[in-house]
Amino acid sequence: MPVFSINQIAQHVDGQVSGPAELTVTGIEILDKASDTQLSFIRSAKFAEQWGDSKAGVILLSKSIEVPASCKDRSAILVDDADLALNKVIELFAPAKLCPAAGVHPTAVIAPTAKLGEGCCIGPHCTIGDNVVLGDGCILHDSVSLHENSTFGDHCEFFSGVIVRERTKIGSHVIIHSNTVIGADGFGYRPSEDGRGIVKIPHIGNVIIGNGVEIGANACIDRAKFSSTVIGDGTKIDNLCQIAHNVIIGRMCLIAAQCGIAGSTTIGDGVQIGGQA
């Protein structure tokens, strides 16, 4: 884990140092568990009084929050928004990202008609089907399966076990986490003509996913009966969500874990949906 001085961190987040600045910061921790060499943060006034009981060596503090009298002589980095600044600090301490080696792993199976962009990393046991088009700089971790006639933009990253079914269209800078399935058949059935059985309805549409989308682990987004199931630019979908056939979700939506969206639902831009909704 790297270490940084308070002044280095303050410069990185465009903050102002208050109190002693000699400390070397070894990591980040929540307020009640932080040690005297770690940084923590306070984003609202209700947590400010807990600072006095914390051993944290330095606090990342929103300027709108008054420093408690008991902490006037302690180290702080004052910023406009502690939440946003914390993201930048986390980036400083983040471990190096592990990716497959550049190129195609020898155990991967690539169809002769597939087209791979420049700088792609294709991990062990991946399969890429006929007429798949993969943009530049894409990363496929192990055991990812991209089915025929699907297209992908630049700089996508798919983690272990992701399956993208046929005819799917995915934009650039899309992240899909482990064991998610994109483009499976929708759940469509009707009684048989004689009333004695159930008939499966074919789903011949596809899924279209915009740019900058992130989808959590073990989620399912079903393809349309016809036309498309659509996920708009910048939308984030949590783990274990089910998006049914012909759903249309707008731009910049946040959908928390275990949500189920019924078929043919339309959701506008900027919508937030809580867990298990």
C-alpha positions as CSV (number, residue, x, y, z in Angstrom):
1,M,0.0,0.0,0.0
2,P,1.5,3.4,-0.9
3,V,1.9,6.2,1.6
4,F,1.3,10.0,1.1
5,S,1.9,13.1,3.1
6,I,-1.1,15.2,4.1
7,N,0.1,17.9,1.8
8,Q,0.3,15.5,-1.1
9,I,-3.3,14.4,-0.5
10,A,-4.5,18.0,-0.1
11,Q,-2.9,18.9,-3.4
12,H,-4.5,15.9,-5.1
13,V,-8.0,16.8,-4.0
14,D,-7.5,20.6,-4.2
15,G,-8.0,20.9,-0.5
16,Q,-6.7,23.2,2.3
17,V,-4.7,21.8,5.2
18,S,-5.9,22.7,8.7
19,G,-3.7,21.8,11.7
20,P,-0.5,19.8,11.7
21,A,0.7,18.6,8.3
22,E,3.7,16.4,9.2
23,L,1.8,13.1,9.2
24,T,2.4,10.4,6.7
25,V,-0.9,8.7,5.8
26,T,-0.8,4.9,5.3
27,G,-4.4,4.3,4.3
28,I,-8.2,5.0,4.7
29,E,-10.6,3.8,7.3
30,I,-14.0,4.5,8.7
31,L,-14.1,7.1,11.5
32,D,-14.4,4.8,14.5
33,K,-11.8,2.3,13.3
34,A,-9.1,4.6,11.9
35,S,-5.7,4.6,13.4
36,D,-3.4,7.6,14.0
37,T,-1.7,7.1,10.6
38,Q,-5.0,6.7,8.6
39,L,-7.3,9.2,6.9
40,S,-11.1,9.2,7.5
41,F,-13.8,11.5,6.3
42,I,-16.8,13.5,7.6
43,R,-19.5,14.4,5.1
44,S,-22.3,15.7,7.4
45,A,-22.5,17.7,10.7
46,K,-24.0,14.8,12.6
47,F,-20.7,12.9,12.4
48,A,-18.5,15.8,13.3
49,E,-18.9,15.3,17.1
50,Q,-17.6,11.7,16.7
51,W,-14.3,13.1,15.5
52,G,-13.2,13.7,19.0
53,D,-13.5,10.0,19.9
54,S,-11.7,8.9,16.7
55,K,-8.0,8.1,16.5
56,A,-7.9,9.1,12.9
57,G,-4.7,10.9,12.0
58,V,-6.4,13.2,9.5
59,I,-9.9,14.0,8.5
60,L,-11.3,14.9,5.0
61,L,-13.9,17.5,5.9
62,S,-16.5,19.4,3.9
63,K,-15.9,23.1,4.3
64,S,-19.6,23.6,5.2
65,I,-19.1,21.6,8.5
66,E,-17.7,23.5,11.5
67,V,-14.7,21.9,13.1
68,P,-15.7,20.9,16.7
69,A,-13.9,22.9,19.4
70,S,-12.2,19.7,20.8
71,C,-10.6,19.1,17.4
72,K,-9.3,22.6,16.4
73,D,-5.7,21.4,16.8
74,R,-6.1,18.2,14.8
75,S,-5.2,17.6,11.2
76,A,-7.9,18.1,8.6
77,I,-8.1,18.6,4.8
78,L,-10.9,21.0,4.0
79,V,-12.7,20.4,0.7
80,D,-15.9,21.5,-1.0
81,D,-17.4,18.0,-0.9
82,A,-15.9,15.3,1.3
83,D,-17.7,12.5,-0.6
84,L,-16.3,13.6,-4.0
85,A,-12.8,14.2,-2.6
86,L,-12.8,10.8,-1.0
87,N,-13.2,9.2,-4.4
88,K,-10.0,10.9,-5.5
89,V,-8.2,9.7,-2.3
90,I,-9.3,6.1,-2.8
91,E,-7.8,6.3,-6.3
92,L,-4.5,7.2,-4.7
93,F,-4.5,4.1,-2.5
94,A,-6.1,1.7,-4.9
95,P,-4.0,-1.4,-5.6
96,A,-2.8,-2.0,-9.2
97,K,-5.6,-3.5,-11.3
98,L,-5.0,-7.1,-12.4
99,C,-5.9,-7.7,-16.1
100,P,-5.3,-10.5,-18.6
101,A,-2.1,-10.1,-20.6
102,A,-2.4,-8.1,-23.8
103,G,-3.5,-10.2,-26.8
104,V,-5.4,-13.4,-26.9
105,H,-4.8,-16.2,-24.3
106,P,-4.0,-19.5,-26.0
107,T,-7.0,-21.2,-24.5
108,A,-9.5,-18.6,-25.9
109,V,-11.6,-19.6,-28.9
110,I,-12.1,-16.8,-31.5
111,A,-14.3,-17.3,-34.6
112,P,-12.5,-16.6,-37.8
113,T,-15.1,-13.9,-38.7
114,A,-14.8,-12.0,-35.4
115,K,-13.0,-8.7,-35.5
116,L,-11.0,-7.5,-32.5
117,G,-9.9,-3.9,-32.0
118,E,-6.4,-2.7,-31.1
119,G,-5.1,-3.4,-27.6
120,C,-7.7,-5.9,-26.5
121,C,-6.9,-8.3,-23.7
122,I,-8.7,-11.7,-24.1
123,G,-8.3,-13.9,-21.0
124,P,-8.3,-17.7,-20.5
125,H,-11.2,-19.8,-21.9
126,C,-13.1,-16.9,-23.5
127,T,-15.2,-17.6,-26.6
128,I,-16.0,-15.0,-29.2
129,G,-18.5,-16.0,-31.9
130,D,-19.1,-15.4,-35.5
131,N,-19.2,-11.8,-36.7
132,V,-18.6,-10.3,-33.3
133,V,-17.0,-6.9,-33.5
134,L,-15.0,-5.8,-30.4
135,G,-13.8,-2.3,-30.1
136,D,-10.3,-1.0,-29.1
137,G,-8.9,-1.6,-25.6
138,C,-11.5,-4.1,-24.4
139,I,-10.7,-6.4,-21.5
140,L,-12.3,-9.9,-21.2
141,H,-11.4,-11.7,-18.0
142,D,-11.5,-15.5,-18.0
143,S,-14.5,-17.5,-19.3
144,V,-16.4,-14.6,-20.9
145,S,-18.6,-15.7,-23.8
146,L,-19.6,-13.3,-26.6
147,H,-22.2,-14.8,-29.0
148,E,-22.5,-14.3,-32.7
149,N,-23.4,-11.0,-34.4
150,S,-22.9,-8.9,-31.3
151,T,-21.1,-5.6,-31.4
152,F,-19.1,-3.8,-28.7
153,G,-17.6,-0.3,-28.4
154,D,-14.2,0.7,-27.1
155,H,-12.7,0.1,-23.6
156,C,-15.3,-2.3,-22.3
157,E,-14.5,-4.6,-19.4
158,F,-16.3,-7.9,-18.7
159,F,-15.4,-10.0,-15.7
160,S,-15.3,-13.8,-15.3
161,G,-18.3,-15.7,-16.5
162,V,-20.1,-12.9,-18.3
163,I,-22.3,-14.2,-21.2
164,V,-23.5,-11.8,-23.9
165,R,-26.0,-13.5,-26.2
166,E,-26.5,-13.1,-30.0
167,R,-27.3,-9.8,-31.7
168,T,-26.6,-7.7,-28.6
169,K,-25.3,-4.1,-29.1
170,I,-23.1,-2.6,-26.4
171,G,-21.5,0.8,-26.4
172,S,-18.2,2.0,-25.1
173,H,-16.8,2.1,-21.6
174,V,-19.2,-0.5,-20.3
175,I,-18.4,-2.6,-17.3
176,I,-20.2,-5.9,-16.7
177,H,-19.4,-7.9,-13.5
178,S,-19.1,-11.7,-13.0
179,N,-21.8,-14.1,-14.1
180,T,-24.2,-11.6,-15.6
181,V,-26.2,-12.7,-18.7
182,I,-27.2,-10.2,-21.4
183,G,-29.7,-11.2,-24.0
184,A,-31.2,-14.5,-22.8
185,D,-34.7,-15.3,-23.9
186,G,-37.5,-13.3,-22.3
187,F,-39.9,-15.1,-20.0
188,G,-42.8,-15.5,-22.5
189,Y,-45.3,-18.4,-22.5
190,R,-48.9,-18.9,-23.6
191,P,-51.4,-21.8,-23.1
192,S,-51.4,-24.2,-26.0
193,E,-54.3,-24.3,-28.4
194,D,-55.7,-27.5,-26.7
195,G,-55.3,-25.9,-23.3
196,R,-53.3,-28.8,-22.0
197,G,-49.8,-27.3,-22.2
198,I,-47.7,-24.2,-22.3
199,V,-46.2,-22.8,-25.5
200,K,-42.9,-20.9,-25.5
201,I,-43.0,-17.5,-27.3
202,P,-39.9,-17.0,-29.4
203,H,-37.8,-13.9,-28.6
204,I,-36.1,-12.7,-31.8
205,G,-35.2,-9.1,-30.7
206,N,-32.0,-8.0,-28.9
207,V,-30.5,-5.9,-26.1
208,I,-29.0,-2.5,-26.7
209,I,-26.8,-1.1,-23.9
210,G,-25.5,2.5,-24.2
211,N,-22.1,4.1,-23.3
212,G,-20.8,4.2,-19.8
213,V,-23.2,1.6,-18.3
214,E,-22.1,-0.6,-15.4
215,I,-24.0,-3.8,-14.5
216,G,-23.3,-5.7,-11.3
217,A,-22.8,-9.4,-10.8
218,N,-25.4,-12.1,-11.4
219,A,-27.8,-9.7,-13.2
220,C,-30.0,-10.7,-16.1
221,I,-31.1,-8.5,-19.0
222,D,-33.5,-10.4,-21.3
223,R,-33.7,-9.7,-25.0
224,A,-36.9,-8.4,-26.6
225,K,-39.7,-10.5,-28.1
226,F,-39.0,-8.3,-31.1
227,S,-37.4,-4.8,-31.3
228,S,-35.0,-4.2,-28.4
229,T,-34.6,-4.1,-24.6
230,V,-32.7,-0.8,-24.0
231,I,-30.4,0.4,-21.2
232,G,-29.5,4.1,-21.7
233,D,-26.2,5.8,-21.4
234,G,-24.6,6.1,-18.0
235,T,-27.1,3.9,-16.2
236,K,-25.8,1.7,-13.3
237,I,-27.5,-1.6,-12.4
238,D,-26.6,-3.4,-9.2
239,N,-26.1,-7.1,-8.5
240,L,-28.9,-9.6,-8.8
241,C,-31.3,-7.4,-10.9
242,Q,-33.7,-8.8,-13.5
243,I,-34.5,-6.7,-16.5
244,A,-37.2,-8.4,-18.5
245,H,-37.9,-8.3,-22.3
246,N,-38.7,-5.1,-24.1
247,V,-37.9,-2.9,-21.0
248,I,-36.6,0.6,-21.9
249,I,-34.5,2.3,-19.2
250,G,-33.3,5.9,-19.7
251,R,-30.0,7.7,-19.2
252,M,-28.2,8.0,-15.8
253,C,-30.5,5.8,-13.8
254,L,-29.5,4.0,-10.6
255,I,-31.1,0.6,-9.9
256,A,-30.1,-1.1,-6.6
257,A,-29.8,-4.8,-5.9
258,Q,-32.5,-7.4,-6.3
259,C,-34.8,-5.1,-8.4
260,G,-37.1,-6.8,-10.9
261,I,-38.3,-4.8,-13.9
262,A,-41.3,-6.4,-15.6
263,G,-41.5,-6.8,-19.3
264,S,-42.3,-3.7,-21.5
265,T,-41.8,-1.3,-18.7
266,T,-40.5,2.2,-19.6
267,I,-38.3,4.1,-17.2
268,G,-37.2,7.7,-17.9
269,D,-33.9,9.5,-17.4
270,G,-32.3,9.9,-14.0
271,V,-34.6,7.5,-12.1
272,Q,-33.4,5.9,-8.8
273,I,-34.9,2.6,-7.7
274,G,-34.1,1.2,-4.2
275,G,-33.2,-2.4,-3.4
276,Q,-35.7,-5.2,-3.9
277,A,-38.2,-2.9,-5.5
